[in-house]
Amino acid sequence: MIRTRMRRFVIARVARAARENRRQQRGFTLPELMVSLVAGLIVTMAVVALAKTSTNTFHEQVRTTSAEMALRLAASRLTSDLTRASFMSTGNIRWDPGIARDRTAPDPATDTGSRYTALNNLAGLRLYRAASPEAPSLPIAASNGLRPQALDITGNLTSNDQYLGTIGPGTIGPQRFTLNNDDPTVMRMLLMPDGATPRSDAEATAILSETFLPVAGRTFPARVTDTSGKTHFVVVAAAGVAGGQAWLDLANSNLGTPVLSAQDTGQKGGFEGFEQLQIAPLQTVRWSIQRVANPRLDPDVDANAKYDLFRQYIDATGALVGSPELVSEYAVDLRFAFTVDQSPLLPLNTGFDFEDDENNQRWTTSTGVSSGTASTPGPHRIRSVRFRLATRAAMPDRKLNLPGPADGFLYRYCIDEVALAACTRFARVRTLVSEVALTNQARMNY
């Protein structure tokens, strides 16, 4: 009896184990399989959507970060040039009392103080209105309510030095300015950094030319200071080093020798012979927003909507020379405003808004009696410059506009030449406003 029960128990247990083994070995049922596939698909779609959103966000942030970086670098470059406005130069050549003038001049304000007619209106700053030849209209900028300006800045932009030398005798025609090789500022160009090994003539010529003639084959102004402290503005035509001796050739002037003699000035400055004079290089650069024709973009999309910020040299004749220097891509706005000293009128210091084209331009173009008044003496009375600079992202990534404040700050920029209300493609914008004190003009009260 007991054996029979044990045998049945063993048989039942073996059968139960076999059934469990078969149950473990069988696959999913169709409903279970469909549920698993749908769940996996949902998870995959979520991962893809998250990856796509993350990638788009990453690239959008890269574009705006690039615009921000380009904006700050461009603002730094512009600030650097503005701090050198009138540096080793003049704020207004017609009214500057420190310039040596011809003794027959009836009024300093009617005499340019230069022997070169091309330098008649030399000044530290000159502003050009929007839609002028110097600051041409940009159709897409206009549809966004922007009117970029252009600004000329004049000063010593290539060095911090002035150089000793002598001018040879002459009457009418070009004169040679022979630099003094014992002058430490000249020695730095002629010697290697160790201060003892001389450079080759070719290497020294290249350094001298880059300082006085930043664009090869063109002429640039310079300031000569005589022993009495009076200044003369001349034009440098050539520079070189021969046999270790550095020299500059001053271009032929319209009225005789480039530098006035003591006899010409009635003993109020001027040079008399071979006394030591000082010469400082001067340059003028123009800051403006331009469009490059047929830019080779990759991909070639919205090429005509791309504007860039450029800096370009202007030679002694007033012509734009050399290749424009690209300072920042995708620039959309450049505006200037001035704080001026209008003494003796009150208030002494007056600031103008960015949109006040009339007053801002009037102060930079009033260089002589015919254009200047008691309340607008000229650009030498400008005490600080405020500038507004804006750059945009390289590609549009927004469909709706986001209006900014009324004072010109943009958040989004329409890249299509359509009415702003009809635009559906906007690029994000970064705007920077800064102010630069013109320390070189702080005491120009004439």
C-alpha positions as a printed NumPy array, in Angstrom:
array([[  0.   ,   0.   ,   0.   ],
       [  2.726,   2.34 ,   0.965],
       [  4.718,   1.468,  -2.116],
       [  1.743,   2.18 ,  -4.366],
       [  1.289,   5.606,  -2.823],
       [  4.97 ,   6.438,  -3.163],
       [  4.969,   5.398,  -6.788],
       [  1.949,   7.576,  -7.539],
       [  3.539,  10.514,  -5.762],
       [  6.742,  10.193,  -7.767],
       [  4.842,   9.834, -11.033],
       [  2.731,  12.936, -10.275],
       [  5.766,  14.96 ,  -9.332],
       [  7.607,  13.97 , -12.506],
       [  4.552,  14.863, -14.615],
       [  4.222,  18.226, -12.884],
       [  7.912,  18.974, -13.473],
       [  7.534,  18.056, -17.13 ],
       [  4.557,  20.391, -17.504],
       [  6.469,  23.264, -15.875],
       [  9.449,  22.62 , -18.114],
       [  7.26 ,  22.752, -21.23 ],
       [  5.643,  25.973, -19.992],
       [  9.06 ,  27.608, -19.518],
       [ 10.24 ,  26.618, -22.972],
       [  7.287,  27.95 , -24.945],
       [  7.528,  31.554, -26.702],
       [  5.441,  34.714, -26.336],
       [  1.861,  34.711, -27.3  ],
       [  0.784,  37.058, -30.126],
       [ -0.835,  39.624, -27.783],
       [  2.274,  39.662, -25.613],
       [  4.467,  40.119, -28.676],
       [  2.352,  43.006, -30.041],
       [  2.379,  44.779, -26.686],
       [  6.159,  44.469, -26.526],
       [  6.645,  45.793, -30.059],
       [  4.364,  48.786, -29.499],
       [  6.077,  49.629, -26.224],
       [  9.491,  49.407, -27.866],
       [  8.339,  51.613, -30.741],
       [  7.042,  54.246, -28.333],
       [ 10.328,  54.289, -26.449],
       [ 12.287,  54.523, -29.713],
       [ 10.138,  57.416, -30.973],
       [ 10.653,  59.231, -27.687],
       [ 14.42 ,  58.757, -27.882],
       [ 14.521,  59.999, -31.506],
       [ 12.376,  63.027, -30.693],
       [ 14.531,  63.858, -27.689],
       [ 17.71 ,  63.476, -29.745],
       [ 16.315,  65.676, -32.534],
       [ 15.215,  68.379, -30.11 ],
       [ 18.536,  68.248, -28.307],
       [ 20.459,  68.476, -31.581],
       [ 18.373,  71.419, -32.811],
       [ 18.76 ,  73.196, -29.485],
       [ 22.491,  72.582, -29.53 ],
       [ 22.91 ,  74.013, -33.039],
       [ 20.663,  76.983, -32.246],
       [ 22.762,  77.787, -29.21 ],
       [ 25.95 ,  77.385, -31.226],
       [ 24.663,  79.906, -33.775],
       [ 23.649,  82.457, -31.157],
       [ 26.885,  81.92 , -29.252],
       [ 28.831,  82.52 , -32.459],
       [ 26.861,  85.729, -33.041],
       [ 27.584,  86.817, -29.462],
       [ 31.294,  86.093, -29.795],
       [ 31.521,  87.888, -33.157],
       [ 29.695,  90.858, -31.642],
       [ 32.058,  91.16 , -28.694],
       [ 35.184,  90.804, -30.81 ],
       [ 33.933,  93.433, -33.262],
       [ 33.03 ,  95.798, -30.418],
       [ 36.505,  95.343, -28.964],
       [ 38.121,  96.188, -32.313],
       [ 35.908,  99.234, -32.796],
       [ 36.619, 100.434, -29.266],
       [ 40.347, 100.099, -29.891],
       [ 40.132, 102.316, -32.973],
       [ 37.896, 104.884, -31.278],
       [ 40.361, 105.301, -28.411],
       [ 42.932, 106.348, -31.018],
       [ 40.774, 108.978, -32.695],
       [ 42.98 , 112.1  , -33.062],
       [ 45.885, 110.222, -31.43 ],
       [ 49.066, 112.053, -32.543],
       [ 46.821, 113.894, -34.988],
       [ 44.353, 116.769, -34.92 ],
       [ 40.696, 116.85 , -34.054],
       [ 40.05 , 119.521, -36.684],
       [ 42.825, 120.726, -38.969],
       [ 41.118, 124.037, -39.772],
       [ 40.699, 125.232, -36.188],
       [ 43.697, 123.639, -34.449],
       [ 45.851, 126.432, -32.909],
       [ 48.828, 124.091, -32.594],
       [ 49.324, 123.879, -36.353],
       [ 52.009, 125.974, -38.052],
       [ 50.186, 128.215, -40.52 ],
       [ 51.256, 130.535, -43.269],
       [ 51.843, 134.055, -41.985],
       [ 49.562, 135.45 , -44.706],
       [ 46.538, 133.418, -43.606],
       [ 43.816, 135.914, -42.589],
       [ 42.088, 133.562, -40.184],
       [ 43.27 , 130.201, -38.805],
       [ 39.82 , 128.748, -39.418],
       [ 40.057, 129.456, -43.146],
       [ 43.573, 128.073, -43.505],
       [ 43.824, 124.296, -43.507],
       [ 47.298, 124.257, -41.992],
       [ 48.45 , 121.745, -44.567],
       [ 50.271, 122.117, -47.865],
       [ 48.08 , 119.37 , -49.334],
       [ 44.558, 120.103, -50.516],
       [ 43.604, 116.463, -49.888],
       [ 44.084, 117.109, -46.153],
       [ 41.916, 120.227, -46.056],
       [ 39.282, 118.604, -43.837],
       [ 41.427, 116.25 , -41.764],
       [ 39.593, 115.428, -38.53 ],
       [ 39.49 , 112.731, -35.891],
       [ 35.957, 111.595, -36.76 ],
       [ 33.571, 111.829, -39.678],
       [ 30.102, 110.298, -39.629],
       [ 28.119, 109.297, -42.707],
       [ 24.359, 109.01 , -42.644],
       [ 22.509, 105.891, -43.638],
       [ 21.724, 105.657, -47.36 ],
       [ 24.749, 107.815, -48.228],
       [ 27.355, 106.55 , -50.73 ],
       [ 29.642, 105.719, -47.815],
       [ 26.849, 103.868, -45.964],
       [ 24.67 , 102.444, -48.753],
       [ 21.118, 101.282, -48.235],
       [ 20.702,  97.624, -47.369],
       [ 17.223,  96.463, -48.476],
       [ 16.726,  93.762, -45.875],
       [ 18.062,  96.032, -43.131],
       [ 15.517,  98.659, -44.153],
       [ 12.668,  96.149, -43.933],
       [ 13.758,  95.526, -40.33 ],
       [ 13.715,  99.23 , -39.556],
       [ 17.518,  99.534, -39.438],
       [ 19.651, 102.259, -41.012],
       [ 23.343, 101.404, -40.549],
       [ 25.812, 104.299, -40.625],
       [ 29.518, 104.538, -41.453],
       [ 32.309, 106.256, -39.515],
       [ 35.813, 107.421, -40.464],
       [ 38.408, 107.398, -37.671],
       [ 41.753, 109.186, -38.059],
       [ 44.785, 108.841, -35.817],
       [ 47.988, 106.897, -35.351],
       [ 46.554, 103.402, -35.706],
       [ 49.739, 101.452, -36.42 ],
       [ 52.145, 102.462, -33.636],
       [ 52.529, 104.281, -30.332],
       [ 55.639, 106.191, -31.364],
       [ 56.855, 109.252, -33.178],
       [ 60.275, 109.217, -34.788],
       [ 63.15 , 111.708, -34.794],
       [ 64.765, 112.814, -38.024],
       [ 65.743, 115.669, -40.296],
       [ 64.413, 117.087, -43.547],
       [ 66.826, 117.957, -46.297],
       [ 66.706, 121.389, -47.923],
       [ 64.392, 121.902, -50.871],
       [ 62.089, 124.38 , -52.523],
       [ 59.363, 122.842, -54.648],
       [ 59.089, 119.077, -54.862],
       [ 59.276, 116.006, -52.654],
       [ 61.611, 116.012, -49.682],
       [ 63.366, 113.199, -47.859],
       [ 62.873, 112.792, -44.134],
       [ 65.959, 110.963, -42.835],
       [ 65.259, 109.138, -39.598],
       [ 67.746, 109.341, -36.738],
       [ 69.203, 105.866, -36.211],
       [ 70.127, 106.798, -32.628],
       [ 66.478, 107.379, -31.743],
       [ 65.259, 104.412, -29.623],
       [ 61.988, 104.266, -31.559],
       [ 63.91 , 103.956, -34.826],
       [ 66.354, 101.461, -33.343],
       [ 63.474,  99.136, -32.473],
       [ 62.724,  98.874, -36.181],
       [ 66.34 ,  98.5  , -37.271],
       [ 67.504,  95.978, -34.642],
       [ 66.433,  92.479, -33.714],
       [ 64.643,  91.929, -30.369],
       [ 68.017,  91.346, -28.67 ],
       [ 68.781,  95.038, -29.254],
       [ 72.165,  94.358, -30.855],
       [ 71.778,  92.364, -34.072],
       [ 70.796,  94.561, -37.026],
       [ 67.922,  93.493, -39.22 ],
       [ 68.379,  93.17 , -42.943],
       [ 67.413,  96.221, -44.996],
       [ 64.492,  94.295, -46.499],
       [ 63.103,  93.284, -43.106],
       [ 63.512,  96.777, -41.654],
       [ 61.903,  98.291, -44.762],
       [ 58.897,  96.003, -44.33 ],
       [ 58.454,  97.114, -40.708],
       [ 58.842, 100.793, -41.592],
       [ 56.414, 100.496, -44.501],
       [ 53.79 ,  98.716, -42.404],
       [ 54.011, 101.564, -39.916],
       [ 53.758, 104.496, -42.323],
       [ 52.238, 102.895, -45.436],
       [ 49.919, 100.047, -44.375],
       [ 48.723,  99.588, -47.963],
       [ 51.531,  99.16 , -50.474],
       [ 51.695, 101.612, -53.344],
       [ 49.482, 104.237, -51.669],
       [ 50.224, 107.477, -49.818],
       [ 49.242, 108.219, -46.213],
       [ 49.356, 111.349, -44.035],
       [ 51.781, 111.973, -41.195],
       [ 52.283, 114.649, -38.558],
       [ 55.602, 116.484, -38.273],
       [ 56.368, 118.407, -35.075],
       [ 59.05 , 121.1  , -35.21 ],
       [ 61.306, 122.299, -32.383],
       [ 58.817, 124.985, -31.351],
       [ 56.073, 122.4  , -30.844],
       [ 54.066, 123.443, -33.893],
       [ 52.717, 120.675, -36.104],
       [ 52.717, 120.205, -39.875],
       [ 50.639, 117.635, -41.735],
       [ 52.39 , 116.   , -44.662],
       [ 51.918, 113.036, -47.   ],
       [ 54.337, 110.088, -46.993],
       [ 54.862, 108.607, -50.453],
       [ 57.621, 106.047, -49.838],
       [ 59.588, 104.44 , -47.019],
       [ 62.717, 102.358, -46.947],
       [ 65.993, 101.366, -45.35 ],
       [ 69.233, 101.447, -47.341],
       [ 72.575, 100.535, -45.808],
       [ 70.991, 100.548, -42.374],
       [ 69.681, 104.107, -42.812],
       [ 65.9  , 104.576, -42.554],
       [ 64.159, 107.263, -44.609],
       [ 60.75 , 108.549, -45.664],
       [ 59.892, 110.429, -48.835],
       [ 57.33 , 113.197, -48.377],
       [ 55.108, 113.629, -51.417],
       [ 55.151, 116.741, -53.54 ],
       [ 52.721, 119.275, -52.086],
       [ 50.405, 121.664, -53.845],
       [ 51.94 , 124.786, -52.312],
       [ 55.679, 124.183, -52.214],
       [ 57.697, 122.293, -49.634],
       [ 55.735, 119.813, -47.51 ],
       [ 56.795, 121.477, -44.243],
       [ 56.524, 125.222, -43.705],
       [ 59.74 , 127.072, -42.989],
       [ 60.147, 129.592, -40.181],
       [ 60.04 , 132.313, -42.829],
       [ 56.706, 130.993, -44.134],
       [ 55.154, 131.101, -40.669],
       [ 56.583, 134.47 , -39.655],
       [ 58.776, 132.762, -37.021],
       [ 55.722, 131.111, -35.472],
       [ 57.009, 127.6  , -35.84 ],
       [ 58.457, 126.014, -38.96 ],
       [ 61.857, 124.488, -39.632],
       [ 65.039, 126.374, -40.428],
       [ 67.519, 123.763, -41.523],
       [ 68.716, 120.442, -40.224],
       [ 67.232, 120.562, -36.717],
       [ 65.646, 117.424, -35.311],
       [ 61.961, 117.025, -36.109],
       [ 59.463, 114.395, -35.012],
       [ 57.205, 112.502, -37.385],
       [ 54.231, 110.291, -36.498],
       [ 52.286, 108.106, -38.936],
       [ 48.571, 108.735, -39.433],
       [ 45.868, 106.575, -40.941],
       [ 42.154, 106.822, -41.577],
       [ 39.892, 103.773, -41.473],
       [ 36.229, 103.479, -42.361],
       [ 33.866, 101.247, -40.412],
       [ 30.753, 100.215, -42.332],
       [ 28.337,  97.369, -43.009],
       [ 28.447,  96.086, -46.567],
       [ 27.157,  93.158, -48.586],
       [ 29.64 ,  90.975, -50.408],
       [ 28.422,  90.274, -53.923],
       [ 27.882,  86.573, -54.618],
       [ 29.363,  85.172, -51.408],
       [ 30.329,  81.53 , -51.695],
       [ 28.316,  80.096, -48.863],
       [ 27.955,  76.404, -48.11 ],
       [ 25.078,  75.757, -48.296],
       [ 24.323,  78.604, -50.682],
       [ 21.141,  79.685, -48.925],
       [ 20.037,  83.278, -48.27 ],
       [ 23.344,  84.596, -49.612],
       [ 21.852,  87.989, -50.483],
       [ 20.659,  88.421, -46.905],
       [ 24.181,  88.277, -45.508],
       [ 25.773,  91.586, -44.462],
       [ 29.186,  91.935, -42.842],
       [ 31.09 ,  94.544, -40.829],
       [ 34.206,  95.831, -42.586],
       [ 37.168,  98.036, -41.718],
       [ 39.082,  99.588, -44.622],
       [ 41.948, 102.064, -44.973],
       [ 41.565, 105.449, -46.661],
       [ 44.698, 106.944, -48.198],
       [ 45.848, 110.565, -48.308],
       [ 43.706, 111.246, -51.393],
       [ 40.52 , 110.137, -49.651],
       [ 40.181, 106.88 , -51.594],
       [ 39.367, 103.51 , -50.08 ],
       [ 42.441, 101.337, -50.6  ],
       [ 43.496,  97.785, -49.966],
       [ 41.237,  94.833, -49.321],
       [ 38.471,  95.491, -46.792],
       [ 39.133,  93.734, -43.518],
       [ 36.247,  91.508, -42.495],
       [ 35.69 ,  92.193, -38.799],
       [ 32.403,  90.375, -38.228],
       [ 30.054,  88.305, -40.345],
       [ 26.264,  88.641, -40.229],
       [ 26.34 ,  92.212, -38.889],
       [ 22.974,  93.948, -39.184],
       [ 23.255,  97.3  , -37.404],
       [ 25.891,  99.974, -36.748],
       [ 24.863, 103.323, -35.274],
       [ 26.775, 106.126, -33.558],
       [ 25.843, 108.928, -31.181],
       [ 28.014, 111.646, -29.667],
       [ 28.402, 113.578, -26.457],
       [ 29.77 , 117.022, -27.318],
       [ 31.21 , 120.028, -25.512],
       [ 29.299, 123.046, -26.793],
       [ 30.742, 125.61 , -24.367],
       [ 30.271, 128.506, -23.852],
       [ 26.661, 127.533, -24.49 ],
       [ 24.734, 125.636, -21.826],
       [ 24.562, 122.829, -21.042],
       [ 28.27 , 122.387, -21.632],
       [ 28.042, 118.669, -22.406],
       [ 25.167, 117.54 , -24.568],
       [ 24.418, 114.017, -25.708],
       [ 22.476, 113.027, -28.797],
       [ 20.402, 109.925, -29.418],
       [ 21.244, 107.257, -31.962],
       [ 18.377, 108.345, -34.186],
       [ 19.379, 112.037, -34.172],
       [ 21.06 , 111.928, -37.578],
       [ 21.072, 115.676, -38.085],
       [ 22.997, 116.67 , -34.954],
       [ 25.32 , 113.68 , -34.908],
       [ 26.444, 114.245, -38.478],
       [ 26.574, 118.029, -38.173],
       [ 29.193, 117.847, -35.435],
       [ 31.521, 115.678, -37.518],
       [ 31.224, 117.661, -40.749],
       [ 31.601, 121.172, -39.311],
       [ 35.3  , 121.536, -40.023],
       [ 35.449, 125.142, -41.159],
       [ 33.884, 128.556, -40.67 ],
       [ 31.432, 128.036, -43.517],
       [ 29.987, 124.915, -41.895],
       [ 30.708, 125.494, -38.209],
       [ 28.89 , 127.818, -35.818],
       [ 29.382, 128.91 , -32.229],
       [ 27.169, 126.04 , -31.1  ],
       [ 28.733, 123.512, -33.468],
       [ 32.49 , 124.158, -33.578],
       [ 33.39 , 120.816, -35.101],
       [ 34.428, 117.219, -34.48 ],
       [ 37.231, 118.196, -32.076],
       [ 34.56 , 119.024, -29.468],
       [ 33.226, 115.458, -29.417],
       [ 34.054, 114.062, -25.991],
       [ 32.679, 110.53 , -26.242],
       [ 31.213, 108.184, -28.819],
       [ 28.408, 105.743, -28.158],
       [ 27.948, 102.945, -30.632],
       [ 25.285, 100.308, -31.15 ],
       [ 26.363,  97.157, -32.932],
       [ 24.229,  94.109, -33.704],
       [ 24.909,  90.713, -35.242],
       [ 22.516,  87.887, -36.07 ],
       [ 22.616,  84.112, -36.131],
       [ 23.75 ,  82.596, -39.406],
       [ 20.444,  80.828, -40.066],
       [ 16.799,  81.613, -39.308],
       [ 15.324,  79.409, -36.597],
       [ 12.187,  81.277, -35.559],
       [  8.886,  81.77 , -37.396],
       [  7.49 ,  84.654, -35.371],
       [  8.848,  88.085, -34.574],
       [  9.595,  89.164, -31.029],
       [  9.412,  92.976, -30.934],
       [ 12.087,  94.713, -28.902],
       [ 12.083,  98.08 , -27.125],
       [ 11.547, 101.256, -29.086],
       [ 15.167, 102.433, -28.816],
       [ 16.436, 100.097, -31.524],
       [ 17.23 ,  96.817, -29.779],
       [ 16.341,  93.849, -31.943],
       [ 15.599,  90.348, -30.736],
       [ 14.841,  88.848, -34.138],
       [ 15.784,  89.795, -37.688],
       [ 13.729,  88.995, -40.794],
       [ 16.033,  87.663, -43.502],
       [ 13.491,  88.02 , -46.326],
       [ 12.907,  91.245, -48.227],
       [  9.254,  91.448, -47.247],
       [  7.131,  93.478, -44.893],
       [  7.918,  92.627, -41.309],
       [  4.316,  91.565, -40.64 ],
       [  4.464,  89.046, -43.502],
       [  7.832,  87.559, -42.597],
       [  7.979,  83.963, -41.401],
       [ 11.755,  83.458, -41.155],
       [ 13.598,  85.202, -38.366],
       [ 17.157,  84.907, -37.083],
       [ 17.956,  85.752, -33.497],
       [ 19.95 ,  88.938, -32.868],
       [ 22.52 ,  90.017, -30.314],
       [ 22.959,  93.768, -29.702],
       [ 25.667,  95.613, -27.785],
       [ 25.781,  99.287, -26.815],
       [ 28.984, 100.822, -25.498],
       [ 30.547, 104.238, -24.957],
       [ 34.153, 105.278, -25.542],
       [ 35.691, 108.418, -24.061],
       [ 37.883, 110.268, -26.57 ],
       [ 40.793, 111.051, -24.273],
       [ 42.853, 112.521, -27.112],
       [ 40.193, 115.196, -27.64 ],
       [ 39.459, 115.904, -23.981],
       [ 41.34 , 119.233, -24.016],
       [ 40.555, 120.373, -27.532],
       [ 38.614, 123.458, -26.487],
       [ 39.378, 125.637, -29.482]])
